[in-house]
């Protein structure tokens, strides 16, 4: 077990923050699909702002994620490194996506393609994050550890 270095009380901060960019980016992909089907320009604009806000949120989530990653070793360290690299790659894909949207016309397929690639990337990275928590038990305080702390405090 390795408790998170960046936490509020017993709760790791990184998992609290990652839901923000993930939700924004998946929603942006939905807006891109709706735009592709309907041509409604407000969907394209909503995707644009979701992507930009998601990049900012991801960079904020990366700070406690880096604190948690620092010093990890073994299988958990390798998984955490892949998780981090995929996340940084996804941030880059979505940052490019955001920029591309300011340069291409409304008929360009690139925004949708980049959204799909980015969401696939964070999906794989999220699976690795789940592997860290549920298999490697990173950030999890086990029951026997809680009991031992209770005995020491008594």
C-alpha positions as CSV (number, residue, x, y, z in Angstrom):
1,X,0.0,0.0,0.0
2,X,1.2,3.5,-0.8
3,X,-0.8,6.4,0.4
4,X,-1.1,9.4,-1.8
5,X,1.4,12.2,-1.1
6,X,-1.2,14.8,-2.2
7,X,-4.4,14.4,-0.2
8,X,-7.0,16.1,1.8
9,X,-7.3,14.2,5.0
10,X,-7.3,10.6,3.9
11,X,-8.6,11.4,0.4
12,X,-6.2,11.6,-2.6
13,X,-6.6,14.8,-4.5
14,X,-5.7,13.5,-8.0
15,X,-8.8,11.3,-8.4
16,X,-11.0,14.1,-7.2
17,X,-9.7,16.4,-9.9
18,X,-9.4,14.1,-12.9
19,X,-13.1,13.7,-13.3
20,X,-13.3,17.4,-14.4
21,X,-11.3,17.1,-17.6
22,X,-12.6,13.6,-18.3
23,X,-16.2,14.8,-18.1
24,X,-15.4,17.9,-20.2
25,X,-13.6,16.0,-22.9
26,X,-16.1,13.1,-23.2
27,X,-18.9,15.7,-23.4
28,X,-16.9,17.6,-26.1
29,X,-16.8,14.4,-28.1
30,X,-20.6,14.0,-27.7
31,X,-21.0,17.6,-28.9
32,X,-18.7,16.9,-31.9
33,X,-20.8,13.9,-32.8
34,X,-24.0,15.9,-32.5
35,X,-22.4,18.7,-34.6
36,X,-21.4,16.1,-37.3
37,X,-24.9,14.8,-37.4
38,X,-26.9,18.0,-37.1
39,X,-24.5,20.8,-38.2
40,X,-25.7,22.9,-35.3
41,X,-22.9,25.5,-34.8
42,X,-23.6,25.8,-31.0
43,X,-22.5,22.2,-30.6
44,X,-19.1,23.0,-32.2
45,X,-18.7,26.0,-29.9
46,X,-19.7,24.0,-26.8
47,X,-17.1,21.4,-27.7
48,X,-14.4,24.1,-28.2
49,X,-15.0,25.5,-24.7
50,X,-15.2,22.1,-23.1
51,X,-11.9,21.2,-24.6
52,X,-10.2,24.4,-23.4
53,X,-11.6,24.0,-19.9
54,X,-10.6,20.3,-19.9
55,X,-7.0,21.2,-20.7
56,X,-6.8,23.6,-17.8
57,X,-8.5,21.1,-15.5
58,X,-6.1,18.3,-16.6
59,X,-3.0,20.5,-15.9
60,X,-4.4,21.2,-12.4
61,X,-5.0,17.5,-11.8
62,X,-1.5,16.7,-13.0
63,X,0.1,18.5,-10.1
64,X,-1.1,16.2,-7.3
65,X,-0.8,13.3,-9.8
66,X,2.9,14.1,-10.2
67,X,3.3,14.3,-6.4
68,X,1.7,10.9,-6.1
69,X,3.9,9.5,-8.9
70,X,7.2,10.8,-7.5
71,X,9.0,8.0,-5.7
72,X,6.8,5.1,-6.9
73,X,8.7,1.9,-7.6
74,X,8.2,-1.5,-9.0
75,X,5.1,-2.5,-11.1
76,X,3.1,0.4,-9.6
77,X,5.8,2.9,-10.6
78,X,5.9,1.5,-14.2
79,X,2.1,1.7,-14.4
80,X,2.1,5.2,-13.0
81,X,4.7,6.3,-15.5
82,X,2.6,4.9,-18.4
83,X,-0.5,6.5,-16.9
84,X,1.3,9.9,-16.6
85,X,2.7,9.7,-20.2
86,X,-0.7,8.8,-21.6
87,X,-2.4,11.7,-19.7
88,X,0.3,14.2,-20.9
89,X,-0.2,12.9,-24.4
90,X,-4.0,13.4,-24.1
91,X,-3.5,16.9,-22.9
92,X,-1.3,17.5,-25.9
93,X,-3.9,16.0,-28.2
94,X,-6.7,18.1,-26.7
95,X,-4.5,21.3,-26.8
96,X,-3.8,20.7,-30.5
97,X,-7.5,20.0,-31.0
98,X,-8.4,23.3,-29.3
99,X,-5.8,25.2,-31.5
100,X,-6.9,23.3,-34.7
101,X,-10.5,24.4,-34.1
102,X,-9.4,28.1,-34.5
103,X,-7.7,27.3,-37.8
104,X,-10.0,25.0,-39.8
105,X,-13.4,25.4,-41.3
106,X,-16.6,23.9,-39.9
107,X,-16.4,21.1,-42.4
108,X,-13.0,19.8,-41.3
109,X,-13.0,16.3,-39.8
110,X,-9.9,17.0,-37.7
111,X,-11.7,18.3,-34.5
112,X,-13.8,15.1,-34.3
113,X,-10.8,12.8,-35.1
114,X,-8.7,14.5,-32.4
115,X,-11.6,14.2,-29.9
116,X,-11.9,10.5,-30.6
117,X,-8.1,9.9,-30.3
118,X,-8.0,12.0,-27.1
119,X,-10.9,10.2,-25.4
120,X,-9.4,6.8,-26.4
121,X,-6.1,7.9,-24.8
122,X,-7.7,9.0,-21.5
123,X,-9.8,5.8,-21.5
124,X,-6.7,3.6,-21.7
125,X,-5.0,5.9,-19.1
126,X,-8.0,5.6,-16.8
127,X,-7.8,1.8,-17.0
128,X,-4.2,2.1,-15.9
129,X,-5.2,4.4,-13.1
130,X,-7.8,1.8,-12.0
131,X,-5.1,-0.8,-12.1
132,X,-3.0,1.3,-9.8
133,X,-5.8,1.6,-7.3
134,X,-7.6,-1.7,-7.4
135,X,-4.7,-4.0,-8.1
136,X,-1.7,-2.3,-6.8
137,X,-3.7,-0.6,-4.0
138,X,-2.0,2.8,-4.5
139,X,-3.7,5.4,-2.4
140,X,-5.7,2.8,-0.5
141,X,-5.5,2.4,3.3
142,X,-6.2,-1.3,4.0
143,X,-8.4,-2.4,6.9
144,X,-5.5,-4.0,8.8
145,X,-3.6,-0.7,8.5
146,X,-6.6,1.2,10.0
147,X,-6.8,-1.4,12.8
148,X,-3.1,-1.1,13.6
149,X,-3.3,2.7,13.7
150,X,-6.3,2.4,16.1
151,X,-4.3,0.0,18.4
152,X,-1.3,2.4,18.4
153,X,-3.5,5.4,19.2
154,X,-5.1,3.6,22.1
